[in-house]
Amino acid sequence: MEAPKISSADLLGSAEDAIESAVQEVLADDWVKFVKSGLTLDPRERYERIAAALGGS
């Protein structure tokens, strides 16, 4: 998939921070945080929101 990706160093840093903080989940970039924030939405609204963020309708 052609899309912007975070660097390996940034991902590793997020993972290390999670381990040090004893958290059970790593939200390594803004896109992941955005998608997770919509998980409680109705599926239709969630997919519309994602499509809009990707430039779709």
N, C-alpha and C positions, 0 to 999 in steps of 0.2 A: 504494500500500500504506500502510495506516495503521500506523505504528510510530514509536517514538521515533527521532529523527534527531540526529546531531551537528550543531553549528552550522557554517556555512561558514567562519567564522574558525578554528575548531578543525581542520577539514579542511585548510585552507590552511597552518596552523601545522605540521601533521604532514607535509605535502608539502614545505614549506620545510626542515624538519629533515632529511628524507630526502635532499633535494638537497645540503644542506650537508655531510651525513655520507657522501655518495656511496653510499647503500644503494640496492638495486634494487627494493625492495618497501616499500610504505607500508601499515602496519596501523594505520588511523586511529582505531579505537575498540575497546572490549572485545568487542563481538559478533564483529567480524572476527577478532580474536585467538582467540576461542573456536572459531569455525568452522574456522580454519586448524589449530588444535591437534588437531582430529579427522580431518584429511585422511589420516593414516596408519592410521586404524582400518579395520576391516572395514566395508564400506558399511552393513550392517544395524545394527551398533553405532553408527556415526556418525549415522545417521538417527534412531535411538532416542534418542540423546543430545540431538540438536537438538530433537526433538519434546518431550522432557522439559523442556528449557530454555524452550520456548515455552508450556509448560503443558499439553501433550498427554500422551497415554499411550504 
